[in-house]
Amino acid sequence: MMNLRVHIDQHSGFCFGVVYAIEMAEEILEEQGYLYCLGDIVHNDEEVNRLTNKGLKIICHDDLKDLYNEKVLIRAHGEPPSTYELAINNNLTLIDASCPVVLKLQYRIKNSFDKEESIYIYGKHGHAEVIGLLGQTNNKAVVFQDINELDLPNLPRNITLYSQTTKSTDKFYEINQILKENGITVNTNDTICRQVSNRDKELRDFAEKFDHIVFVSGTKSSNGKVLYNVCKEKNSNTYFISNPEQVDKNWFKNGESVGICGATSTPMWLMEQVKERIEAF
């Protein structure tokens, strides 16, 4: 049996937006035994499974069109205006758990659109939050996840730049700099959630303290991919897993230290299960 020192990063785990959405869901599940949720409540399969076992029913936008007179949870990522219109037409009660940071960003983008600004959003194509942001502009804003997607010489000379809330701050400012170097006047709106971007700095310090890092995240989590790479840069012995069964005891040697951390969509109970599995070695 190996003797391993295992420590969970206390800064990891759900951000307040996700905590808020899950608490809201659990409250209604206790009251009525079921609740519809538009899209995965969080980008973590293990947590989604836990809540579906309690009666959460995950539906997509196509399902929503055929749903009437029910309660539907809007998750932390937010939704475009069309979802709210459909809810009124179908007599749906929306339990709105949109993250306050996302709602503020939606409002600012809508304001820019009303002023007829050229809006560019640094974000992941097709991401739930980005769909909600695009909806504020009648889908007219330009979304890009890499600066190479933009035809810089033919861009408008004045643009308004926003970011999906979970993007890397460093990358956002790098993009900002490239645009300016290409003679573009940029009205920059740093709309990255500090609870997420601070994780970046905290994880750099955390990853250096251990022989190995086990990073726990759902495969759909954008934030998870970013933070995993932050750890990997600082500690080459970093492993990405989504559940405890994926931990391989051959990764470790007797007497080594192991740090466990995760994304803003990773529940603490899951990291604790990973710790128990490693300690069982």
Phi and psi restraints in degrees (value plus and minus 20) as a CYANA .aco file:
   2 MET   PHI    -103.3   -63.3
   2 MET   PSI     131.7   171.7
   3 ASN   PHI    -127.9   -87.9
   3 ASN   PSI      85.2   125.2
   4 LEU   PHI    -137.5   -97.5
   4 LEU   PSI     121.3   161.3
   5 ARG   PHI    -116.3   -76.3
   5 ARG   PSI      95.8   135.8
   6 VAL   PHI    -137.2   -97.2
   6 VAL   PSI     111.3   151.3
   7 HIS   PHI    -156.8  -116.8
   7 HIS   PSI     114.1   154.1
   8 ILE   PHI    -115.7   -75.7
   8 ILE   PSI     115.1   155.1
   9 ASP   PHI     -89.9   -49.9
   9 ASP   PSI      96.7   136.7
  10 GLN   PHI     -93.0   -53.0
  10 GLN   PSI     -34.0     6.0
  11 HIS   PHI    -104.5   -64.5
  11 HIS   PSI     -35.0     5.0
  12 SER   PHI     -97.3   -57.3
  12 SER   PSI     150.1   190.1
  13 GLY   PHI      85.1   125.1
  13 GLY   PSI    -193.8  -153.8
  14 PHE   PHI     -74.3   -34.3
  14 PHE   PSI     118.0   158.0
  15 CYS   PHI     -99.1   -59.1
  15 CYS   PSI     147.8   187.8
  16 PHE   PHI     -82.6   -42.6
  16 PHE   PSI     -51.0   -11.0
  17 GLY   PHI     -82.8   -42.8
  17 GLY   PSI     -60.7   -20.7
  18 VAL   PHI     -92.7   -52.7
  18 VAL   PSI     -61.6   -21.6
  19 VAL   PHI     -76.2   -36.2
  19 VAL   PSI     -66.2   -26.2
  20 TYR   PHI     -78.9   -38.9
  20 TYR   PSI     -67.2   -27.2
  21 ALA   PHI     -84.7   -44.7
  21 ALA   PSI     -62.6   -22.6
  22 ILE   PHI     -90.4   -50.4
  22 ILE   PSI     -60.5   -20.5
  23 GLU   PHI     -81.4   -41.4
  23 GLU   PSI     -61.1   -21.1
  24 MET   PHI     -81.9   -41.9
  24 MET   PSI     -65.3   -25.3
  25 ALA   PHI     -82.4   -42.4
  25 ALA   PSI     -66.2   -26.2
  26 GLU   PHI     -84.1   -44.1
  26 GLU   PSI     -56.3   -16.3
  27 GLU   PHI     -80.8   -40.8
  27 GLU   PSI     -66.8   -26.8
  28 ILE   PHI     -92.3   -52.3
  28 ILE   PSI     -56.0   -16.0
  29 LEU   PHI     -80.8   -40.8
  29 LEU   PSI     -58.2   -18.2
  30 GLU   PHI     -87.1   -47.1
  30 GLU   PSI     -57.8   -17.8
  31 GLU   PHI     -91.0   -51.0
  31 GLU   PSI     -70.4   -30.4
  32 GLN   PHI    -137.8   -97.8
  32 GLN   PSI     -20.3    19.7
  33 GLY   PHI      62.3   102.3
  33 GLY   PSI     -32.6     7.4
  34 TYR   PHI    -175.2  -135.2
  34 TYR   PSI     140.0   180.0
  35 LEU   PHI    -180.2  -140.2
  35 LEU   PSI     115.4   155.4
  36 TYR   PHI    -102.5   -62.5
  36 TYR   PSI     122.8   162.8
  37 CYS   PHI    -152.0  -112.0
  37 CYS   PSI     108.6   148.6
  38 LEU   PHI    -101.8   -61.8
  38 LEU   PSI      80.2   120.2
  39 GLY   PHI      64.1   104.1
  39 GLY   PSI     146.6   186.6
  40 ASP   PHI     -77.1   -37.1
  40 ASP   PSI     108.6   148.6
  41 ILE   PHI     -80.9   -40.9
  41 ILE   PSI     -49.2    -9.2
  42 VAL   PHI    -172.9  -132.9
  42 VAL   PSI     130.0   170.0
  43 HIS   PHI    -100.8   -60.8
  43 HIS   PSI      40.6    80.6
  44 ASN   PHI    -168.6  -128.6
  44 ASN   PSI      91.9   131.9
  45 ASP   PHI     -80.4   -40.4
  45 ASP   PSI     -57.5   -17.5
  46 GLU   PHI     -84.6   -44.6
  46 GLU   PSI     -62.8   -22.8
  47 GLU   PHI     -90.3   -50.3
  47 GLU   PSI     -58.8   -18.8
  48 VAL   PHI     -80.7   -40.7
  48 VAL   PSI     -63.5   -23.5
  49 ASN   PHI     -82.0   -42.0
  49 ASN   PSI     -60.6   -20.6
  50 ARG   PHI     -79.6   -39.6
  50 ARG   PSI     -63.1   -23.1
  51 LEU   PHI     -97.8   -57.8
  51 LEU   PSI     -53.1   -13.1
  52 THR   PHI     -86.4   -46.4
  52 THR   PSI     -51.7   -11.7
  53 ASN   PHI     -86.1   -46.1
  53 ASN   PSI     -42.7    -2.7
  54 LYS   PHI    -109.6   -69.6
  54 LYS   PSI     -25.1    14.9
  55 GLY   PHI      96.5   136.5
  55 GLY   PSI     -13.3    26.7
  56 LEU   PHI     -94.1   -54.1
  56 LEU   PSI     109.7   149.7
  57 LYS   PHI    -130.7   -90.7
  57 LYS   PSI      92.6   132.6
  58 ILE   PHI    -103.1   -63.1
  58 ILE   PSI     105.0   145.0
  59 ILE   PHI    -145.6  -105.6
  59 ILE   PSI     141.4   181.4
  60 CYS   PHI    -127.0   -87.0
  60 CYS   PSI     157.9   197.9
  61 HIS   PHI     -83.3   -43.3
  61 HIS   PSI     -51.7   -11.7
  62 ASP   PHI     -86.2   -46.2
  62 ASP   PSI     -58.9   -18.9
  63 ASP   PHI     -84.2   -44.2
  63 ASP   PSI     -56.2   -16.2
  64 LEU   PHI     -80.4   -40.4
  64 LEU   PSI     -55.6   -15.6
  65 LYS   PHI     -80.3   -40.3
  65 LYS   PSI     -50.0   -10.0
  66 ASP   PHI    -121.9   -81.9
  66 ASP   PSI      -7.4    32.6
  67 LEU   PHI    -125.4   -85.4
  67 LEU   PSI     114.1   154.1
  68 TYR   PHI    -152.7  -112.7
  68 TYR   PSI     129.3   169.3
  69 ASN   PHI      33.7    73.7
  69 ASN   PSI      18.5    58.5
  70 GLU   PHI    -146.5  -106.5
  70 GLU   PSI     148.3   188.3
  71 LYS   PHI    -113.3   -73.3
  71 LYS   PSI     115.1   155.1
  72 VAL   PHI    -152.3  -112.3
  72 VAL   PSI     109.6   149.6
  73 LEU   PHI    -106.0   -66.0
  73 LEU   PSI     110.4   150.4
  74 ILE   PHI    -117.9   -77.9
  74 ILE   PSI     102.9   142.9
  75 ARG   PHI     -96.4   -56.4
  75 ARG   PSI    -199.9  -159.9
  76 ALA   PHI     -79.8   -39.8
  76 ALA   PSI     -47.2    -7.2
  77 HIS   PHI     -85.5   -45.5
  77 HIS   PSI     -38.7     1.3
  78 GLY   PHI      63.7   103.7
  78 GLY   PSI     150.3   190.3
  79 GLU   PHI    -159.2  -119.2
  79 GLU   PSI     137.0   177.0
  80 PRO   PHI     -96.3   -56.3
  80 PRO   PSI     143.8   183.8
  81 PRO   PHI     -75.5   -35.5
  81 PRO   PSI     -50.8   -10.8
  82 SER   PHI     -80.0   -40.0
  82 SER   PSI     -51.6   -11.6
  83 THR   PHI     -86.5   -46.5
  83 THR   PSI     -60.1   -20.1
  84 TYR   PHI     -88.6   -48.6
  84 TYR   PSI     -56.4   -16.4
  85 GLU   PHI     -84.5   -44.5
  85 GLU   PSI     -64.5   -24.5
  86 LEU   PHI     -82.2   -42.2
  86 LEU   PSI     -59.3   -19.3
  87 ALA   PHI     -81.1   -41.1
  87 ALA   PSI     -61.3   -21.3
  88 ILE   PHI     -83.6   -43.6
  88 ILE   PSI     -65.7   -25.7
  89 ASN   PHI     -83.8   -43.8
  89 ASN   PSI     -54.4   -14.4
  90 ASN   PHI    -118.7   -78.7
  90 ASN   PSI      -9.6    30.4
  91 ASN   PHI      32.5    72.5
  91 ASN   PSI      26.6    66.6
  92 LEU   PHI    -117.0   -77.0
  92 LEU   PSI     120.1   160.1
  93 THR   PHI    -112.8   -72.8
  93 THR   PSI      96.4   136.4
  94 LEU   PHI    -110.1   -70.1
  94 LEU   PSI     105.5   145.5
  95 ILE   PHI    -113.8   -73.8
  95 ILE   PSI      80.0   120.0
  96 ASP   PHI    -110.2   -70.2
  96 ASP   PSI      83.8   123.8
  97 ALA   PHI    -125.5   -85.5
  97 ALA   PSI       6.4    46.4
  98 SER   PHI     -76.8   -36.8
  98 SER   PSI     116.0   156.0
  99 CYS   PHI     -82.9   -42.9
  99 CYS   PSI     115.2   155.2
 100 PRO   PHI     -76.9   -36.9
 100 PRO   PSI     -52.7   -12.7
 101 VAL   PHI     -87.0   -47.0
 101 VAL   PSI     -59.9   -19.9
 102 VAL   PHI     -89.3   -49.3
 102 VAL   PSI     -62.4   -22.4
 103 LEU   PHI     -80.3   -40.3
 103 LEU   PSI     -61.0   -21.0
 104 LYS   PHI     -83.5   -43.5
 104 LYS   PSI     -60.7   -20.7
 105 LEU   PHI     -85.1   -45.1
 105 LEU   PSI     -63.0   -23.0
 106 GLN   PHI     -77.7   -37.7
 106 GLN   PSI     -64.1   -24.1
 107 TYR   PHI     -82.2   -42.2
 107 TYR   PSI     -62.9   -22.9
 108 ARG   PHI     -86.9   -46.9
 108 ARG   PSI     -59.0   -19.0
 109 ILE   PHI     -87.7   -47.7
 109 ILE   PSI     -60.6   -20.6
 110 LYS   PHI     -80.6   -40.6
 110 LYS   PSI     -61.6   -21.6
 111 ASN   PHI     -81.6   -41.6
 111 ASN   PSI     -64.8   -24.8
 112 SER   PHI     -83.2   -43.2
 112 SER   PSI     -60.4   -20.4
 113 PHE   PHI     -84.9   -44.9
 113 PHE   PSI     -61.5   -21.5
 114 ASP   PHI     -82.6   -42.6
 114 ASP   PSI     -45.9    -5.9
 115 LYS   PHI    -109.5   -69.5
 115 LYS   PSI     -15.3    24.7
 116 GLU   PHI      41.9    81.9
 116 GLU   PSI      18.0    58.0
 117 GLU   PHI    -101.7   -61.7
 117 GLU   PSI     136.6   176.6
 118 SER   PHI    -104.4   -64.4
 118 SER   PSI      86.6   126.6
 119 ILE   PHI    -119.6   -79.6
 119 ILE   PSI     109.4   149.4
 120 TYR   PHI    -142.2  -102.2
 120 TYR   PSI     113.2   153.2
 121 ILE   PHI    -140.8  -100.8
 121 ILE   PSI      99.6   139.6
 122 TYR   PHI    -101.7   -61.7
 122 TYR   PSI      88.6   128.6
 123 GLY   PHI    -189.8  -149.8
 123 GLY   PSI     156.1   196.1
 124 LYS   PHI    -107.0   -67.0
 124 LYS   PSI     106.7   146.7
 125 HIS   PHI     -76.3   -36.3
 125 HIS   PSI     111.4   151.4
 126 GLY   PHI      59.4    99.4
 126 GLY   PSI     -21.5    18.5
 127 HIS   PHI     -90.0   -50.0
 127 HIS   PSI     123.5   163.5
 128 ALA   PHI     -74.4   -34.4
 128 ALA   PSI     -64.4   -24.4
 129 GLU   PHI     -82.7   -42.7
 129 GLU   PSI     -62.6   -22.6
 130 VAL   PHI     -85.8   -45.8
 130 VAL   PSI     -57.5   -17.5
 131 ILE   PHI     -81.1   -41.1
 131 ILE   PSI     -61.0   -21.0
 132 GLY   PHI     -84.2   -44.2
 132 GLY   PSI     -58.1   -18.1
 133 LEU   PHI     -89.6   -49.6
 133 LEU   PSI     -64.9   -24.9
 134 LEU   PHI     -79.2   -39.2
 134 LEU   PSI     -56.5   -16.5
 135 GLY   PHI     -81.1   -41.1
 135 GLY   PSI     -44.6    -4.6
 136 GLN   PHI     -91.8   -51.8
 136 GLN   PSI     -33.5     6.5
 137 THR   PHI    -137.9   -97.9
 137 THR   PSI      -0.2    39.8
 138 ASN   PHI      33.5    73.5
 138 ASN   PSI      14.9    54.9
 139 ASN   PHI      42.2    82.2
 139 ASN   PSI       6.8    46.8
 140 LYS   PHI    -116.7   -76.7
 140 LYS   PSI     -35.6     4.4
 141 ALA   PHI     -87.4   -47.4
 141 ALA   PSI     138.0   178.0
 142 VAL   PHI    -119.7   -79.7
 142 VAL   PSI     103.8   143.8
 143 VAL   PHI    -122.8   -82.8
 143 VAL   PSI     115.4   155.4
 144 PHE   PHI    -162.6  -122.6
 144 PHE   PSI     123.1   163.1
 145 GLN   PHI    -129.6   -89.6
 145 GLN   PSI     -23.2    16.8
 146 ASP   PHI    -166.6  -126.6
 146 ASP   PSI     118.4   158.4
 147 ILE   PHI     -77.9   -37.9
 147 ILE   PSI     -48.1    -8.1
 148 ASN   PHI     -85.9   -45.9
 148 ASN   PSI     -36.2     3.8
 149 GLU   PHI     -94.4   -54.4
 149 GLU   PSI     -37.4     2.6
 150 LEU   PHI    -113.4   -73.4
 150 LEU   PSI     116.5   156.5
 151 ASP   PHI    -107.2   -67.2
 151 ASP   PSI      64.2   104.2
 152 LEU   PHI     -74.1   -34.1
 152 LEU   PSI     -65.0   -25.0
 153 PRO   PHI     -82.0   -42.0
 153 PRO   PSI     -46.4    -6.4
 154 ASN   PHI    -124.9   -84.9
 154 ASN   PSI      -8.7    31.3
 155 LEU   PHI     -92.4   -52.4
 155 LEU   PSI     132.7   172.7
 156 PRO   PHI     -76.6   -36.6
 156 PRO   PSI     130.6   170.6
 157 ARG   PHI     -94.9   -54.9
 157 ARG   PSI     -38.2     1.8
 158 ASN   PHI    -145.9  -105.9
 158 ASN   PSI      99.9   139.9
 159 ILE   PHI    -151.2  -111.2
 159 ILE   PSI     139.3   179.3
 160 THR   PHI    -131.3   -91.3
 160 THR   PSI     101.5   141.5
 161 LEU   PHI    -128.0   -88.0
 161 LEU   PSI     108.8   148.8
 162 TYR   PHI    -143.8  -103.8
 162 TYR   PSI     149.9   189.9
 163 SER   PHI    -156.4  -116.4
 163 SER   PSI     124.0   164.0
 164 GLN   PHI     -73.6   -33.6
 164 GLN   PSI     124.1   164.1
 165 THR   PHI     -86.4   -46.4
 165 THR   PSI     -40.5    -0.5
 166 THR   PHI    -124.1   -84.1
 166 THR   PSI      -6.2    33.8
 167 LYS   PHI     -99.0   -59.0
 167 LYS   PSI     145.5   185.5
 168 SER   PHI     -93.5   -53.5
 168 SER   PSI     109.3   149.3
 169 THR   PHI     -82.6   -42.6
 169 THR   PSI     -64.7   -24.7
 170 ASP   PHI     -77.9   -37.9
 170 ASP   PSI     -65.6   -25.6
 171 LYS   PHI     -84.3   -44.3
 171 LYS   PSI     -60.7   -20.7
 172 PHE   PHI     -79.7   -39.7
 172 PHE   PSI     -64.8   -24.8
 173 TYR   PHI     -93.7   -53.7
 173 TYR   PSI     -47.5    -7.5
 174 GLU   PHI     -85.3   -45.3
 174 GLU   PSI     -65.2   -25.2
 175 ILE   PHI     -81.3   -41.3
 175 ILE   PSI     -64.4   -24.4
 176 ASN   PHI     -75.7   -35.7
 176 ASN   PSI     -64.8   -24.8
 177 GLN   PHI     -85.3   -45.3
 177 GLN   PSI     -64.2   -24.2
 178 ILE   PHI     -81.6   -41.6
 178 ILE   PSI     -62.9   -22.9
 179 LEU   PHI     -80.1   -40.1
 179 LEU   PSI     -65.3   -25.3
 180 LYS   PHI     -85.6   -45.6
 180 LYS   PSI     -57.9   -17.9
 181 GLU   PHI     -85.4   -45.4
 181 GLU   PSI     -41.6    -1.6
 182 ASN   PHI    -114.3   -74.3
 182 ASN   PSI      -0.7    39.3
 183 GLY   PHI      56.3    96.3
 183 GLY   PSI       0.6    40.6
 184 ILE   PHI    -120.3   -80.3
 184 ILE   PSI     111.1   151.1
 185 THR   PHI    -102.7   -62.7
 185 THR   PSI      99.3   139.3
 186 VAL   PHI    -132.5   -92.5
 186 VAL   PSI     102.9   142.9
 187 ASN   PHI    -108.8   -68.8
 187 ASN   PSI      78.2   118.2
 188 THR   PHI    -108.0   -68.0
 188 THR   PSI     109.1   149.1
 189 ASN   PHI    -140.6  -100.6
 189 ASN   PSI      81.2   121.2
 190 ASP   PHI     -96.9   -56.9
 190 ASP   PSI      80.3   120.3
 191 THR   PHI    -133.1   -93.1
 191 THR   PSI       8.4    48.4
 192 ILE   PHI    -104.3   -64.3
 192 ILE   PSI     113.3   153.3
 193 CYS   PHI     -87.8   -47.8
 193 CYS   PSI     104.1   144.1
 194 ARG   PHI     -88.4   -48.4
 194 ARG   PSI     -46.6    -6.6
 195 GLN   PHI     -84.8   -44.8
 195 GLN   PSI     -51.5   -11.5
 196 VAL   PHI    -100.8   -60.8
 196 VAL   PSI     -67.8   -27.8
 197 SER   PHI     -89.0   -49.0
 197 SER   PSI     -48.4    -8.4
 198 ASN   PHI     -89.0   -49.0
 198 ASN   PSI     -47.2    -7.2
 199 ARG   PHI     -78.8   -38.8
 199 ARG   PSI     -56.9   -16.9
 200 ASP   PHI     -72.7   -32.7
 200 ASP   PSI     -74.2   -34.2
 201 LYS   PHI     -85.8   -45.8
 201 LYS   PSI     -63.9   -23.9
 202 GLU   PHI     -82.2   -42.2
 202 GLU   PSI     -59.7   -19.7
 203 LEU   PHI     -90.3   -50.3
 203 LEU   PSI     -51.9   -11.9
 204 ARG   PHI     -78.4   -38.4
 204 ARG   PSI     -65.7   -25.7
 205 ASP   PHI     -86.8   -46.8
 205 ASP   PSI     -63.6   -23.6
 206 PHE   PHI     -81.9   -41.9
 206 PHE   PSI     -64.6   -24.6
 207 ALA   PHI     -83.6   -43.6
 207 ALA   PSI     -47.4    -7.4
 208 GLU   PHI     -99.2   -59.2
 208 GLU   PSI     -34.5     5.5
 209 LYS   PHI    -104.3   -64.3
 209 LYS   PSI     -30.4     9.6
 210 PHE   PHI    -146.3  -106.3
 210 PHE   PSI     136.8   176.8
 211 ASP   PHI     -87.7   -47.7
 211 ASP   PSI     -57.6   -17.6
 212 HIS   PHI    -154.8  -114.8
 212 HIS   PSI     129.5   169.5
 213 ILE   PHI    -142.9  -102.9
 213 ILE   PSI     108.8   148.8
 214 VAL   PHI    -129.2   -89.2
 214 VAL   PSI      93.6   133.6
 215 PHE   PHI    -119.9   -79.9
 215 PHE   PSI     101.5   141.5
 216 VAL   PHI    -126.2   -86.2
 216 VAL   PSI     101.8   141.8
 217 SER   PHI    -182.2  -142.2
 217 SER   PSI     134.1   174.1
 218 GLY   PHI     -91.9   -51.9
 218 GLY   PSI     130.3   170.3
 219 THR   PHI     -91.2   -51.2
 219 THR   PSI     -38.4     1.6
 220 LYS   PHI    -107.0   -67.0
 220 LYS   PSI     -26.9    13.1
 221 SER   PHI     -99.5   -59.5
 221 SER   PSI      96.2   136.2
 222 SER   PHI     -84.1   -44.1
 222 SER   PSI     -64.8   -24.8
 223 ASN   PHI     -80.5   -40.5
 223 ASN   PSI     -57.4   -17.4
 224 GLY   PHI     -81.3   -41.3
 224 GLY   PSI     -62.9   -22.9
 225 LYS   PHI     -83.5   -43.5
 225 LYS   PSI     -63.1   -23.1
 226 VAL   PHI     -82.8   -42.8
 226 VAL   PSI     -69.3   -29.3
 227 LEU   PHI     -90.5   -50.5
 227 LEU   PSI     -52.8   -12.8
 228 TYR   PHI     -80.4   -40.4
 228 TYR   PSI     -64.0   -24.0
 229 ASN   PHI     -86.3   -46.3
 229 ASN   PSI     -52.4   -12.4
 230 VAL   PHI     -80.9   -40.9
 230 VAL   PSI     -66.1   -26.1
 231 CYS   PHI     -84.9   -44.9
 231 CYS   PSI     -63.9   -23.9
 232 LYS   PHI     -82.4   -42.4
 232 LYS   PSI     -56.8   -16.8
 233 GLU   PHI     -82.6   -42.6
 233 GLU   PSI     -58.5   -18.5
 234 LYS   PHI    -105.8   -65.8
 234 LYS   PSI     -48.0    -8.0
 235 ASN   PHI    -163.5  -123.5
 235 ASN   PSI      88.5   128.5
 236 SER   PHI     -85.9   -45.9
 236 SER   PSI     -39.9     0.1
 237 ASN   PHI    -107.9   -67.9
 237 ASN   PSI      34.6    74.6
 238 THR   PHI    -131.1   -91.1
 238 THR   PSI     111.0   151.0
 239 TYR   PHI    -140.3  -100.3
 239 TYR   PSI     115.1   155.1
 240 PHE   PHI    -116.3   -76.3
 240 PHE   PSI     103.4   143.4
 241 ILE   PHI    -155.0  -115.0
 241 ILE   PSI     137.5   177.5
 242 SER   PHI    -131.2   -91.2
 242 SER   PSI     -38.2     1.8
 243 ASN   PHI    -171.5  -131.5
 243 ASN   PSI     142.0   182.0
 244 PRO   PHI     -78.0   -38.0
 244 PRO   PSI     -51.7   -11.7
 245 GLU   PHI     -82.4   -42.4
 245 GLU   PSI     -41.1    -1.1
 246 GLN   PHI    -101.0   -61.0
 246 GLN   PSI     -27.1    12.9
 247 VAL   PHI     -92.3   -52.3
 247 VAL   PSI     111.8   151.8
 248 ASP   PHI    -129.6   -89.6
 248 ASP   PSI     102.4   142.4
 249 LYS   PHI     -88.5   -48.5
 249 LYS   PSI     -37.1     2.9
 250 ASN   PHI     -90.0   -50.0
 250 ASN   PSI     -30.8     9.2
 251 TRP   PHI     -88.4   -48.4
 251 TRP   PSI     -46.0    -6.0
 252 PHE   PHI    -132.8   -92.8
 252 PHE   PSI     135.7   175.7
 253 LYS   PHI    -141.8  -101.8
 253 LYS   PSI     136.6   176.6
 254 ASN   PHI     -73.4   -33.4
 254 ASN   PSI     115.7   155.7
 255 GLY   PHI      65.5   105.5
 255 GLY   PSI     -20.2    19.8
 256 GLU   PHI    -103.6   -63.6
 256 GLU   PSI     144.3   184.3
 257 SER   PHI    -127.1   -87.1
 257 SER   PSI     123.9   163.9
 258 VAL   PHI    -149.5  -109.5
 258 VAL   PSI     107.5   147.5
 259 GLY   PHI    -124.4   -84.4
 259 GLY   PSI     113.8   153.8
 260 ILE   PHI    -132.3   -92.3
 260 ILE   PSI     110.7   150.7
 261 CYS   PHI    -166.9  -126.9
 261 CYS   PSI     157.6   197.6
 262 GLY   PHI    -183.8  -143.8
 262 GLY   PSI    -195.0  -155.0
 263 ALA   PHI    -104.3   -64.3
 263 ALA   PSI     155.8   195.8
 264 THR   PHI     -91.7   -51.7
 264 THR   PSI     -26.9    13.1
 265 SER   PHI    -129.7   -89.7
 265 SER   PSI      -7.7    32.3
 266 THR   PHI    -119.2   -79.2
 266 THR   PSI     100.5   140.5
 267 PRO   PHI     -91.4   -51.4
 267 PRO   PSI     125.9   165.9
 268 MET   PHI     -81.1   -41.1
 268 MET   PSI     -57.1   -17.1
 269 TRP   PHI     -79.9   -39.9
 269 TRP   PSI     -51.4   -11.4
 270 LEU   PHI     -92.1   -52.1
 270 LEU   PSI     -60.9   -20.9
 271 MET   PHI     -85.3   -45.3
 271 MET   PSI     -54.5   -14.5
 272 GLU   PHI     -86.6   -46.6
 272 GLU   PSI     -56.7   -16.7
 273 GLN   PHI     -85.3   -45.3
 273 GLN   PSI     -58.2   -18.2
 274 VAL   PHI     -84.0   -44.0
 274 VAL   PSI     -62.1   -22.1
 275 LYS   PHI     -80.0   -40.0
 275 LYS   PSI     -65.8   -25.8
 276 GLU   PHI     -80.0   -40.0
 276 GLU   PSI     -61.3   -21.3
 277 ARG   PHI     -85.0   -45.0
 277 ARG   PSI     -63.4   -23.4
 278 ILE   PHI     -85.9   -45.9
 278 ILE   PSI     -61.3   -21.3
 279 GLU   PHI     -85.8   -45.8
 279 GLU   PSI     -46.8    -6.8
 280 ALA   PHI     -88.9   -48.9
 280 ALA   PSI     -40.1    -0.1
